């Protein structure tokens, strides 16, 4: 399979390496594939694919398991960069937990990928995120802090992610997310989202209020109260005390 993947990627690079298009989204983002390498990790064996874009010079990567090129119903996690959580282990968010859990999950599958996107601080940047943390230290929640700095609660744009999927010729995705905005943006950009896979982390004493705010104010599909899940509901409960329910198709 590795030989087949490298062969398919070489063809893709040959055909798409000089790719230019009108771009997608309000900023007309155009993405092109640059390079691929094998990447063994503590979570499993992956390949990593590097992308460039014409918007801001930022480099994004796809961390892939198996042959995803041209595949359908590919499990995909969109993960936005978080230096404080991913690299430094901050307990103020669940970013590192979500990244590691998604890599472990995908490592056990036949195929799947994590798109690691350079959108620090939900799109407001590292310095502004620290400013927002300072406001949260004074009693504001994460949404109020963003608003106080002049930002929306979430400034992320998934046009880059959509184009990355298009560049890899992905036919459809099973999106690993609790965030309905990710689903809707991908659909708006022309990606076929065939299913949603819930991705709920157990909170700690430092991030519980942050996660509750995301659920209450940003629409994230997280249930903290162990409510009964009816058969027609699709969320698989991952928090202690919640009943078991199957993952179903996501309906918009």
Order of alpha helices (4+ residues) and beta strands (2+ residues): alpha-beta-beta-beta-beta-alpha-beta-alpha-alpha-alpha-beta-alpha-beta-alpha
